[in-house]
């Protein structure tokens, strides 16, 4: 276990998390906690180095990974949240044809969470009641608690008790590697700012973490914007985090980033 990490930007958060985990024997840690004070801010030079590393290893780009959590480009073309949900659901079957999206995407789970029977599940938009709750003067429940309600509970109620979203389905969300590692996202309102806490059962720091941090940051920004509020902090908790091989390539990238951070 390493000490909690706090960073100003997505880029700094990724660098600090990876560097700390790289220094641990076996390059694996339990209970990695990363807080980003401005979760939509990046360092252009660090982002370039990470994308170059991912491309050299034949992995998905930062933007591709981030889009699985928050399709920021599509959202920018939509006037309302309802329009975004409609457009995304209309393309969801096509998105799922890509091998890495065979189980779906995180954003798909957020706006088309399967409720009802296993044979004929109905899509439920988890973000709508979250946005509605955050718009109110007072968020119901403790502002800093993660949500305990399931999507089925929210579908049956007029509003969700605590503003949170569930990624895993109790019976349909059990996957091995390649399935959803993000378990849930909870949002909290403090004054005019929206914070969020995301929980990963497992986190791949080289392949996914930068894009995950960025996508989650864009998600918090989107929810805050829809609620008429400002984006706050993002905290990401990983039950288990690891660096998945390619250590020599990673070290070269980390050295270049370290040099850039010193200039």
Legacy VTK file of the C-alpha trace (Angstrom):
# vtk DataFile Version 3.0
C-alpha trace
ASCII
DATASET POLYDATA
POINTS 263 float
0.000 0.000 0.000
1.304 3.480 -0.865
0.314 6.860 0.534
-2.706 8.624 -1.016
-1.766 10.751 -4.006
-3.041 14.278 -4.608
-2.319 16.102 -7.852
-3.516 19.226 -9.629
-4.045 17.690 -13.072
-4.865 14.403 -14.773
-1.330 14.266 -16.149
0.332 14.777 -12.775
-2.001 12.254 -11.137
-1.110 9.564 -13.682
2.612 10.264 -13.386
2.577 10.166 -9.578
0.421 7.011 -9.437
2.542 5.130 -11.964
5.859 6.276 -10.469
4.799 5.251 -6.965
3.534 1.852 -8.126
6.662 1.292 -10.242
8.798 1.629 -7.108
6.932 -1.159 -5.280
8.252 -4.730 -5.623
6.133 -6.544 -8.169
4.667 -3.208 -9.367
1.315 -4.034 -7.764
-0.463 -2.220 -4.929
-3.669 -2.520 -2.956
-5.963 0.409 -2.163
-4.463 3.049 -4.431
-6.136 6.404 -3.752
-5.672 9.278 -6.204
-7.299 12.713 -5.859
-7.235 15.226 -8.723
-8.119 18.793 -7.806
-8.774 19.867 -11.415
-9.869 16.663 -13.185
-10.200 18.213 -16.645
-6.757 19.857 -16.688
-3.838 18.225 -18.503
-0.206 18.881 -19.300
0.142 18.785 -23.075
3.688 17.405 -23.050
2.803 14.562 -20.654
-0.305 13.671 -22.654
1.802 13.506 -25.805
4.310 11.156 -24.170
1.576 8.863 -22.858
-0.196 8.674 -26.209
3.126 7.949 -27.929
3.834 5.137 -25.450
0.390 3.610 -25.953
0.709 3.817 -29.738
4.138 2.150 -29.682
2.683 -0.709 -27.643
-0.363 -1.086 -29.901
-2.767 0.003 -27.147
-5.804 2.276 -27.276
-5.212 6.019 -27.183
-6.049 8.129 -24.158
-9.027 9.631 -26.000
-10.415 6.211 -26.945
-10.291 5.024 -23.339
-11.744 8.293 -22.021
-14.653 8.059 -24.479
-15.781 4.778 -22.921
-16.535 6.750 -19.752
-17.585 10.106 -21.184
-18.103 10.720 -24.935
-17.204 14.381 -24.603
-17.222 15.055 -28.335
-20.735 13.696 -28.772
-21.951 15.533 -25.670
-20.689 18.809 -27.102
-22.991 18.312 -30.113
-26.098 17.726 -27.982
-28.259 20.499 -26.578
-29.727 18.442 -23.748
-28.854 15.416 -21.656
-31.868 13.608 -23.092
-30.550 14.137 -26.609
-27.156 12.725 -25.651
-28.768 9.636 -24.121
-30.912 9.064 -27.218
-27.967 9.400 -29.606
-25.700 7.168 -27.541
-28.292 4.430 -27.124
-28.956 4.507 -30.865
-25.294 3.722 -31.561
-24.694 1.413 -28.591
-25.109 -1.848 -30.495
-22.511 -0.722 -33.032
-20.137 0.340 -30.249
-20.467 -3.113 -28.671
-19.306 -4.810 -31.877
-15.739 -3.774 -31.084
-14.024 -6.622 -29.179
-12.964 -4.467 -26.218
-16.545 -3.198 -25.889
-18.254 -6.598 -26.100
-19.724 -6.230 -22.585
-20.573 -2.570 -23.252
-18.957 0.675 -22.119
-18.972 2.531 -18.835
-21.018 5.353 -20.296
-23.398 2.772 -21.723
-23.854 1.375 -18.225
-24.508 4.890 -16.954
-27.216 5.804 -19.450
-28.559 2.354 -20.396
-28.173 0.308 -17.223
-30.065 -3.003 -17.593
-33.031 -3.266 -15.219
-35.874 -5.764 -15.099
-35.712 -9.329 -16.373
-32.436 -10.805 -17.573
-33.981 -11.869 -20.884
-35.529 -8.487 -21.665
-33.771 -5.813 -19.605
-34.933 -2.227 -20.010
-32.323 0.558 -20.272
-32.294 2.981 -17.357
-30.528 6.367 -17.407
-28.718 6.613 -14.064
-27.321 10.085 -14.715
-30.712 11.817 -15.031
-31.707 11.394 -11.348
-28.158 12.253 -10.286
-28.313 15.541 -12.195
-31.800 16.216 -10.809
-30.649 15.606 -7.240
-27.592 17.826 -7.617
-29.704 20.677 -9.004
-31.636 20.862 -5.735
-30.657 23.207 -2.959
-30.051 20.234 -0.691
-28.809 16.828 -1.794
-30.819 14.127 -0.023
-28.697 12.039 2.320
-25.104 12.606 3.408
-23.218 14.689 0.872
-20.057 12.631 1.217
-21.472 9.104 1.221
-21.310 6.846 -1.766
-24.648 5.683 -3.106
-26.061 2.449 -1.747
-29.143 2.352 -3.978
-29.060 0.099 -7.021
-30.284 1.182 -10.411
-33.412 -0.949 -9.887
-34.187 1.034 -6.740
-33.763 4.310 -8.581
-36.003 3.168 -11.434
-38.814 2.586 -8.968
-38.396 5.870 -7.081
-39.077 9.436 -8.090
-35.501 10.372 -7.257
-32.349 8.621 -6.148
-31.585 8.762 -2.372
-27.887 9.642 -2.862
-26.387 10.857 -6.144
-24.429 7.849 -7.320
-24.304 5.506 -10.288
-23.747 1.765 -10.476
-21.589 0.162 -13.152
-21.732 -3.469 -12.082
-25.016 -5.357 -12.212
-25.491 -7.689 -9.202
-25.959 -10.743 -11.472
-25.032 -9.629 -14.998
-21.866 -7.689 -14.193
-19.488 -10.485 -13.246
-16.684 -10.494 -15.771
-13.033 -11.413 -15.695
-10.325 -9.357 -17.373
-11.823 -7.365 -20.199
-15.058 -6.736 -18.309
-15.946 -3.653 -16.285
-13.297 -2.859 -13.663
-15.061 0.350 -12.616
-17.629 -0.571 -9.975
-19.426 2.679 -9.177
-19.259 6.459 -9.261
-20.720 8.681 -6.552
-21.210 12.431 -6.794
-21.243 14.942 -3.958
-22.245 18.594 -3.934
-20.320 21.119 -1.858
-21.701 24.610 -2.325
-21.690 25.229 -6.077
-19.154 22.484 -6.834
-19.612 18.814 -7.717
-17.071 16.276 -6.503
-16.950 12.592 -7.384
-15.526 9.340 -6.054
-14.962 6.410 -8.416
-14.227 2.866 -7.232
-12.292 0.333 -9.301
-12.052 -3.301 -8.313
-8.871 -3.459 -10.410
-6.943 -0.823 -12.333
-4.407 -1.225 -15.163
-2.176 1.796 -14.760
-0.283 1.649 -18.052
-3.037 0.637 -20.438
-6.068 2.409 -18.971
-5.405 4.758 -16.057
-4.676 8.022 -17.891
-7.746 7.657 -20.100
-9.836 6.571 -17.113
-8.792 9.607 -15.063
-9.522 11.924 -17.982
-12.851 10.284 -18.827
-13.994 10.435 -15.205
-12.935 14.071 -15.001
-14.934 14.853 -18.130
-17.896 12.972 -16.655
-17.799 15.063 -13.466
-17.517 18.207 -15.579
-20.512 17.137 -17.677
-22.689 16.315 -14.666
-21.752 19.603 -12.996
-22.553 21.539 -16.175
-25.929 19.841 -16.534
-26.711 20.667 -12.903
-25.682 24.313 -13.328
-22.673 23.863 -11.046
-18.883 23.835 -11.252
-16.544 20.861 -11.416
-14.817 19.961 -8.164
-12.404 17.223 -7.114
-12.200 13.686 -8.412
-11.017 10.849 -6.192
-10.289 7.441 -7.701
-9.957 4.432 -5.400
-8.551 1.199 -6.815
-8.825 -1.944 -4.731
-5.919 -3.359 -6.709
-3.669 -1.520 -9.170
-0.830 -2.811 -11.288
1.619 -1.962 -14.050
1.172 -4.573 -16.754
4.641 -5.320 -18.173
6.468 -3.147 -20.759
8.571 -1.759 -17.908
11.491 -0.676 -20.104
9.225 1.330 -22.428
7.417 2.806 -19.465
10.656 3.815 -17.732
11.807 5.651 -20.850
8.547 7.568 -20.958
8.658 8.384 -17.238
12.222 9.686 -17.593
11.189 12.009 -20.426
8.218 13.281 -18.441
10.419 13.833 -15.387
12.827 15.922 -17.477
9.926 17.985 -18.830
8.539 18.558 -15.354
11.893 19.959 -14.230
12.131 22.538 -17.035
LINES 1 264
263 0 1 2 3 4 5 6 7 8 9 10 11 12 13 14 15 16 17 18 19 20 21 22 23 24 25 26 27 28 29 30 31 32 33 34 35 36 37 38 39 40 41 42 43 44 45 46 47 48 49 50 51 52 53 54 55 56 57 58 59 60 61 62 63 64 65 66 67 68 69 70 71 72 73 74 75 76 77 78 79 80 81 82 83 84 85 86 87 88 89 90 91 92 93 94 95 96 97 98 99 100 101 102 103 104 105 106 107 108 109 110 111 112 113 114 115 116 117 118 119 120 121 122 123 124 125 126 127 128 129 130 131 132 133 134 135 136 137 138 139 140 141 142 143 144 145 146 147 148 149 150 151 152 153 154 155 156 157 158 159 160 161 162 163 164 165 166 167 168 169 170 171 172 173 174 175 176 177 178 179 180 181 182 183 184 185 186 187 188 189 190 191 192 193 194 195 196 197 198 199 200 201 202 203 204 205 206 207 208 209 210 211 212 213 214 215 216 217 218 219 220 221 222 223 224 225 226 227 228 229 230 231 232 233 234 235 236 237 238 239 240 241 242 243 244 245 246 247 248 249 250 251 252 253 254 255 256 257 258 259 260 261 262
